[in-house]
Amino acid sequence: MNAADISAIARHLFETHGAKAIAEAAQKAVSFERAGDEEQARAWRRVEAALLEMRGPHES
């Protein structure tokens, strides 16, 4: 997946799942890792990272 695809998936997940989107992406990555599909796992880790960026820094 290219960067535009990653960004589009991340935006869609965030719109659909809100704050739970990060956990959803992480679960998908783990699922692909367990299945041995490293390429898909890497893609979902990139989606997870994009979501973390979208969320921004924690407020204290």
ABEGO torsion letter per residue (X at the ends): XBAAAAAAAAAAAAAAAEAAAAAAAAAAAAAAAAAGBAAAAAAAAAAAAAAAAAAEBBBX
